[in-house]
Amino acid sequence: QSEDIIDLEDYYRRRSSRSETKDIFDIDNIACSKCGNKRTSLWCNDCERRYFKLAFSTWTSGNKLVDKFVQDIQINAQSCAQYIEWIPFDRLTIISYVASGGSARTFLAKWKDGPLWKFDKKTGRRVRSGPRNVIVKQIKNGVELTSEYLNELKSYFKCVSWDDHLLHYFGITRDPSTEEYAVVVEYAKLGSLLDYLYKDTNLTWSRRLSILNDIALGLYNIHAKNVIHGDIHSGNVLIYDSKKSRKGNGDIYTVISDLGLSRSILRSPFSLDQVYGILPYIAPEILIGGDQTISSDIYSFGHIMYVLSTGRQPFADYLYDKSRLALSICGGLRPNIPADTPADYAILMRQCWDAEPSRRPDAFDLVTRIGTIRRTLSADEVVRRLVRKGRTSRVDEIDDGCKSSWVDVSTLRGTITLR
């Protein structure tokens, strides 16, 4: 790579890890060669906005609503992590089918061009990073993208920055063979948290708490913008390997995905007869007709804590009897916590599961208390493994345990008092 080309992924990774050597300092102080203004992390708002506007006439999705959405995101972007683009489908090569979830079919693909994630010091412009693997999430029945769906997607751009523990969205595309729209997002090589636990079950508590801390930071970044995720579960927590880690210290890096289904706090609730998600992760107040809130995300986070501490899906023995499980959750049923779970970890998990939303911790509390647990674990606890001798992980025991879907809870409405 030419010395005149700066890899923005490496640049942001080093800044995030506080490896601010002289070359990083010098890069931060490069004035914009076009207007002379100081750039913020190699981004000049005025010039980038002008570049985007000049390019508006060179592309179209064929849908004025989608065009305006992409253009609005671009001209309001404050960094290279905060914009989206229209990606022609012929610039993508589908490699393999990955999965089908409640709202989308997922494919692994090669993006021939890559994002504008390199910076040319000679021209003062961002340039394409080159071919890279991406995930294409083809929206089921997505022949037309509604303004409601695009508004949901916009909530992601309220929250995103570089080191935010949220999955990067690259763009929108459309498959001409099906006429369905798709969202193009970053590819996490190690897959979901469930994939990771299945492949590497014998985690130390140190590694588990590092993963959990990343998730809590992602949740904090979402909630700080008054946004609710609405579908937090271990299947949409994704793991990067050390080579792609934004931490810059060789450790894995964990992000929250599927923020496009989140809802702003002030928006109206979904249908009163159905809720969307994975039943064990859905807060009891939602099941009986309450609105989704920031606190309902915290309840879901408590079940991610359970998966990380046990290697098991919550309520795995109940998942084939959803009506019985929903009724039991509203009646106070929670997973059994193994006796060898660190005490402060178990206390925090139970507080996340509290039937009264106001008594649950907030995301800032999660970050603070997980940090305390990490610092105070004994040397023996830090290296203790997830799986004891003779015990195996069972995260894969229920095939549909990590797929969101619509859950009929009409029989619970108006008949249950939470305990």
Secondary structure as the mmCIF struct_conf table of DSSP 4:
data_model
#
loop_
_struct_conf.conf_type_id
_struct_conf.id
_struct_conf.beg_label_comp_id
_struct_conf.beg_label_asym_id
_struct_conf.beg_label_seq_id
_struct_conf.end_label_comp_id
_struct_conf.end_label_asym_id
_struct_conf.end_label_seq_id
TURN_TY1_P TURN_TY1_P1 GLU A 3 ASP A 4
STRN STRN1 ILE A 5 ASP A 7
HELX_RH_AL_P HELX_RH_AL_P1 LEU A 8 SER A 16
TURN_TY1_P TURN_TY1_P2 SER A 17 ARG A 18
HELX_RH_AL_P HELX_RH_AL_P2 LYS A 22 ASP A 28
TURN_TY1_P TURN_TY1_P3 ASN A 29 ASN A 29
HELX_LH_PP_P HELX_LH_PP_P1 ILE A 30 ILE A 30
STRN STRN2 ALA A 31 ALA A 31
HELX_LH_PP_P HELX_LH_PP_P2 CYS A 32 CYS A 32
TURN_TY1_P TURN_TY1_P4 SER A 33 CYS A 35
HELX_LH_PP_P HELX_LH_PP_P3 ASN A 37 ASN A 37
STRN STRN3 LYS A 38 LYS A 38
HELX_LH_PP_P HELX_LH_PP_P4 ARG A 39 ARG A 39
BEND BEND1 THR A 40 LEU A 42
HELX_RH_AL_P HELX_RH_AL_P3 ASN A 45 ALA A 55
HELX_RH_3T_P HELX_RH_3T_P1 PHE A 56 THR A 58
BEND BEND2 GLY A 62 GLY A 62
HELX_RH_AL_P HELX_RH_AL_P4 LYS A 64 ILE A 75
TURN_TY1_P TURN_TY1_P5 ASN A 76 ASN A 76
BEND BEND3 SER A 79 SER A 79
TURN_TY1_P TURN_TY1_P6 CYS A 80 ALA A 81
BEND BEND4 GLN A 82 GLN A 82
STRN STRN4 GLU A 85 TRP A 86
HELX_RH_3T_P HELX_RH_3T_P2 PHE A 89 ARG A 91
STRN STRN5 LEU A 92 SER A 100
BEND BEND5 GLY A 102 SER A 103
STRN STRN6 ALA A 104 TRP A 111
BEND BEND6 LYS A 112 ASP A 113
BEND BEND7 LEU A 116 LEU A 116
STRN STRN7 LYS A 118 ASP A 120
TURN_TY1_P TURN_TY1_P7 LYS A 121 GLY A 124
STRN STRN8 ARG A 125 VAL A 127
STRN STRN9 ARG A 132 ILE A 139
TURN_TY1_P TURN_TY1_P8 LYS A 140 VAL A 143
BEND BEND8 GLU A 144 GLU A 144
HELX_RH_AL_P HELX_RH_AL_P5 SER A 147 CYS A 159
TURN_TY1_P TURN_TY1_P9 TRP A 162 ASP A 163
BEND BEND9 ASP A 164 HIS A 165
STRN STRN10 LEU A 166 LEU A 166
HELX_LH_PP_P HELX_LH_PP_P5 LEU A 167 HIS A 168
STRN STRN11 TYR A 169 ASP A 175
TURN_TY1_P TURN_TY1_P10 PRO A 176 GLU A 179
STRN STRN12 GLU A 180 GLU A 186
TURN_TY1_P TURN_TY1_P11 LYS A 189 LEU A 190
STRN STRN13 SER A 192 SER A 192
HELX_RH_AL_P HELX_RH_AL_P6 LEU A 193 LYS A 199
STRN STRN14 THR A 204 THR A 204
HELX_RH_AL_P HELX_RH_AL_P7 TRP A 205 HIS A 223
TURN_TY1_P TURN_TY1_P12 ALA A 224 ASN A 226
STRN STRN15 VAL A 227 ILE A 228
TURN_TY1_P TURN_TY1_P13 SER A 234 GLY A 235
BEND BEND10 ASN A 236 ASN A 236
STRN STRN16 VAL A 237 TYR A 240
HELX_RH_3T_P HELX_RH_3T_P3 SER A 242 LYS A 244
TURN_TY1_P TURN_TY1_P14 ARG A 246 LYS A 247
BEND BEND11 GLY A 248 GLY A 250
STRN STRN17 TYR A 253 ILE A 256
HELX_RH_3T_P HELX_RH_3T_P4 LEU A 259 LEU A 261
STRN STRN18 ARG A 263 SER A 264
TURN_TY1_P TURN_TY1_P15 ILE A 265 LEU A 266
BEND BEND12 ARG A 267 ARG A 267
HELX_LH_PP_P HELX_LH_PP_P6 SER A 268 PRO A 269
TURN_TY1_P TURN_TY1_P16 LEU A 272 ASP A 273
STRN STRN19 GLN A 274 GLY A 277
HELX_RH_3T_P HELX_RH_3T_P5 LEU A 279 TYR A 281
BEND BEND13 ILE A 282 ILE A 282
HELX_RH_AL_P HELX_RH_AL_P8 PRO A 284 LEU A 287
TURN_TY1_P TURN_TY1_P17 ILE A 288 GLY A 289
HELX_LH_PP_P HELX_LH_PP_P7 GLY A 290 GLN A 292
HELX_RH_AL_P HELX_RH_AL_P9 ILE A 294 THR A 310
BEND BEND14 GLY A 311 GLY A 311
STRN STRN20 ARG A 312 ARG A 312
TURN_TY1_P TURN_TY1_P18 PRO A 314 TYR A 320
HELX_RH_AL_P HELX_RH_AL_P10 LYS A 322 CYS A 330
TURN_TY1_P TURN_TY1_P19 GLY A 331 GLY A 332
HELX_LH_PP_P HELX_LH_PP_P8 PRO A 335 PRO A 338
TURN_TY1_P TURN_TY1_P20 ALA A 339 ASP A 340
BEND BEND15 THR A 341 THR A 341
HELX_RH_AL_P HELX_RH_AL_P11 ALA A 343 CYS A 352
TURN_TY1_P TURN_TY1_P21 TRP A 353 TRP A 353
BEND BEND16 ALA A 355 GLU A 356
HELX_RH_3T_P HELX_RH_3T_P6 PRO A 357 ARG A 359
BEND BEND17 ARG A 360 ARG A 360
HELX_RH_AL_P HELX_RH_AL_P12 ALA A 363 THR A 376
BEND BEND18 LEU A 377 LEU A 377
HELX_RH_AL_P HELX_RH_AL_P13 ALA A 379 VAL A 383
STRN STRN21 ARG A 385 ARG A 385
BEND BEND19 LEU A 386 VAL A 387
TURN_TY1_P TURN_TY1_P22 LYS A 389 GLY A 390
STRN STRN22 ARG A 394 ARG A 394
TURN_TY1_P TURN_TY1_P23 VAL A 395 ASP A 396
BEND BEND20 GLU A 397 ILE A 398
TURN_TY1_P TURN_TY1_P24 ASP A 399 CYS A 402
STRN STRN23 SER A 405 ASP A 408
HELX_RH_3T_P HELX_RH_3T_P7 SER A 410 LEU A 412
TURN_TY1_P TURN_TY1_P25 ARG A 413 THR A 415
#
